[in-house]
Every structure is written in structure tokens, then in C-alpha cells.
Amino acid sequence: LVAGWGEDEGDHPLRNMSFFNGTDYPHYTKARPTWSFRVLDGGSEERTLNVKDFDGWEYCADEVVPFSIIFGGVVFNSTTSRRDIDGFGTLSNDDKYGMLPQGRCFTYFSFWSFSLDDWTLESKLAKVANSTIYKTSEETASHPLEFGDLSAAALQMLRETPYLFARKFRADARLPSYEEVVLKPSLRIEPPKPVLHFLFLAIDSVSHAPIWQEFFSNAPSGTWRAWLHCKKPAACRNSTFYRKIPGIQIVKEVPTSYC
């Protein structure tokens, strides 16, 4: 299908979107740009579908157009309020989920009445020196937070978030450290290698010392540690087992008693 934005008398120009099966615009007073997309789960055979008859499609073109091009157009009606969308997840338009974050979002944004992170990031950025963000107010609630000049520290904050994109930057925003901070390869910190611990409980020694010696000699260095907990520590230190296992440590005993 093809969708276009136009205006009827008495309607807000961005709230009258219709789907078309061709290039005819019978009830438009002005023709607006159009885009092609597919309707998820089929769609209607009618020539024209006025989206005002459906729920969930009464918002700005810069929100609806990218979503419908990437994932397909979703038309909700009185019998359909949920769609499972490949690459996105479940999209719901009921009272419980309609105004909540859904699916997987790769773009950070923050409005006056809604934020992906409860306004945490913008609050931190507002305190960064040599950086400027423009928060929205109740009067400009339909517009998102805008990023102005951002220092290296502010850009690093953005990079450390799970988002790949941010909406939106002012045209005159200065980002002098953008290439250095955002485009540089990430520093991967290797996690510590696992170490397997062996704890031997003994009275004065451990049997089969040669077998244990061969076992540990085949293990890569740094991947294991051995501990010896003895009832008679002095005897254990003189045992063959203790002498044959390199690096084994005797656990320091503590006073014990029966209840």
C-alpha cells in the first residue's frame, strides 16, 4: 500500500493519514509526500483506508513512517490490539500497554511526559561541563529532548548506554570529540579465567599421592588451586601427598567443639 499525509478542512494536517491503493487523492486539499510499505497480516482490499477509523495511527509522520517502512504497517481496530512483529517483538495497543515501552528500541529519546530511562541520562548530561541539552516543557511536550554541544565526557555517557542512536541532535550541535569517543574501537576487558578449587579433607595425609601428582601435572597452570584441611597439620606437612602437589596450601585450623 501507499500512505500519504494531507489535510482536510477542520483537521490537524498531521492527524489525517490515509492509505491508498494508487496515486489518486480524492479527498485531499493538499498532497503531501507518500511512502510505500506493506501492511502486516495482509491488510484490506478496499481502495482507501482512512486511518482515523483505526486506533494507534494518529501520531506524527516522523514516528509512523520509519516504523512502517522497517517493520510494516500495523492497523489496529476493535478486534485486533496485539501484533507479533519479526525483529521487534509484541506490539500492543490496549489500555495496559499502549503507552508503555514495547519491543526492542535502539534509539534513545526523552519527552516531557515520557522517557526510556525515567530521565536518568538527561539529568546526568545536564551536569556535564561544556555540554548543553535542551529539555522539553509542558508547552513543548510533543517534541523530544534535543542534544546541543556535547563534550567528550558527555559523548562517553551516550556511548555507554545500550542504545545505538539518539534523538535528536540540533543542526548546530558541536561534537568535537565525536570521532575519538564514538567511533573508536571499544576496549574489551577480558573476564577473569575460571579457577577450579580442590579441597582435601584429611587426618594426617591423603592416599594415592602419585596419581594426584600426575593429575595436577596435566592441568594448565593457573586453572586450579589445591587446599588441604587436616586434623593434624604437622603430620600433613610431612606427608608424601603434601610434598608432591606443588602449590597446595594447608587450611588454617580454628577451634571447634561438639554442641
N, C-alpha and C positions, 0 to 999 in steps of 0.2 A: 504494500500500500504506500501511498504518498501522503504526507501530512503537511499542512501549511498553517501559518498564523495570520489572522486577519482581524478585522473589526466590524462588528455590526453596530447599528445605532443603539446607543444606550449601554453598550457592553464595554468593559475594560479591554483594550486591544490585546492584552496577553492572556485573557481568560476565554477566548473564543477560538479554540483549535478544532479543526475538523479533519477527518481522514478522507482522502479522495482516491478514486479508482482511475484517475486520469488527470488531465490538466485543466479541467473545467472548474471554474469558481463561481457557481451560480448566485450565491448569497453574500459575496464579499464586496464591500465598498472599496477596499484596497487589497491588493495582492501582496503577500509577504513571502519571504524565502520559504522554500519547501525542501523536504528531505525524504529519501526513500528508506524503508525499513520493513521488516517482517513483523506480523502480529503473532505473538506466541499462542500456541494451541489453536492454530487455524485462523480464526477471525470471522468476519461477517461477509456475506456475499452482496450485501447492499452496496450501492454505488457510493453513498455518502454516509458517514457515521459522524454525528456531532458529538464531540467528547463531553459536552455539557450534560449529556444524558447518562454519563458514567461517573463513578466516584474515582478520585485519585489522580485525575489528569487535569487539574485546574491550577497548574503552577507555571513557573517561568520556563521559557524555551531553553534557556541555558542549563536547566536541570533535566528536562524531559528528552531533549534531542540526543545528548551523549548516551544516556541510558538506553534509549530505544535503538540507537544505531549499534551499540555494542552487544546488548543482550536481547533486543527485540522489544516490540511494544506490548505493554501489559494493559489490558482493558478489564477493569473491574466492573461488576454490575451487582444486582441484588442477589444473585445466586453464586457468584464467584468472588471470594475475598482473599484467596491464597493461591500463589503460584510457586512451583519449584522451578528455579531458573538455573540452567547449567552455568557454572562459573561464578555464580553469585550466591546461591542458597535459596532459602524460602523468603518470599516477599508477601507480606500480609497487609491488608488494608482495613482490618476490623478495628473496633474501638480499643482493644487491648494492645495491639502492636503498631497501629497506624502511624503514631508519632514517635516511635522508638527506633534506635539504630537497628538495622537489619542487614543480613548478608555480610560480605566482607568488603570493607571500604579501604581503598589505598590512598585516599586524598584527605588531608586534614582540613577542617573548616570549623568555624565557630561563629554562631549568630548570637544576637542579644538574648533570645529566649531558649536557645539550644546549642549545646557544644558536645563534641565527641568525647571530651575528657573532663567535663564539668569545669571548663575554663582554666584548667591547671597550667597548660603550656603558655597561654597568653598572659597569665599572671606572672609567670617566671620571666617571659620575654620583656615584659614591661619594666622589669627591674635591671635589665642589662644595659650597661653604659654604651653610648654611641649607637643605639638601636631605637627604632621608632615603629610602633604598631598603632593602628587606628581602630579602636574598639567601636562597636555599634551601640546605639542607644534605642530607646523605645520608639523614637521618631524615625529611626533608620533600621528598624528591626528586620526588614526584608532583605537587607544587604549583609554580607558576611564581614568578618574581621579582615582588615587589609594590612599587609606587611609593607612597611616602608624601608628605610635604611636598616640593614642588619649587619652587625659586627661579626667577627669570626666566632666569638663565643655564642652569639645567638644562632648562627648557622649550625654550629655544632649541636645545639639543643634540638634543632629541627632534624638533623641527621640521626640523632639517637632515638627518635621516635619510630614506631613501626610503620609509618606512612611513607609512601614513595613520592607523593605530590602534596602541594599545599595550595589552598585557595583563600585569598587571592593576593597577588603582588601588585602594587601600584606601578604604573608605567615608568615613573621616575625613581623607582627604588634603586638605591645604590648598595651593591653587594660586593665590595672589593675583595673579599676572601672566598668568594663562591667556588672558584675552580680548586683552590687549595683545600678547602674543607669538604665540599660536597662531592667532588669528582675524584678525589684521591682514593686509592685502594684502602679498604678497611684493614685495620690492624687486628688480625686474628690472634686471639690469646688461646694457646693450646691448653686444654683442660689437663689437670694432673693425671698421670697414668695410674691406673688402679694397682694397689699393692695387696697381696694375699697374706694374711697373718696366720701363723700356725702356733697354737698354744698347747704345749705338752704338760700334762699333769702327772707328777711322779712322786715317789717317796725318796729315792736316792739316785735313780738313773732311769734311762729308757732303753728298752731292748732293741735289738736289730740295728745297732749303730751303723754298720757298713751299708745296709740297704737305704737308710735315711741319708747317709752321706752321698750315695750315688744319685738318689732322687733330687736332692737340692743342687748337686753339681750340674745337672742338666737344665736347671731353671735359669732364665735370663737374669742378669744382675739387676737389682733394683725393683724386681717384681714381687719380692716376697720378704717376709721377716719372720723369725722364729723366736718363740718365748718358751722358757722352761720354768714352771711353777713347782717347787719342790717342798716336801715336808722337811727334808734335811738338806738345806742349801749347801753346806760344806761338803757333803758327800757327793752331791751332784756336780760340783766344780771339779772334783777329782775323777769323774766318770769318763769312760771312753766316748759316750754319746756327746757330752759337752765339748770334748776336745776335737771331735771330728766334724762338727757342724759349725762352719765359720760364721761369726756374727750373731750367734744365738745369745740371747740375754736372759738372765735369771730374774724372775719377777721378785721384787722386794716383798718379803712376807710381812703380814700385820698380825697382831694378837687376835686370837679367836677363842671362843668358848662355846660350850653347849648351852642351850636355853634350859 
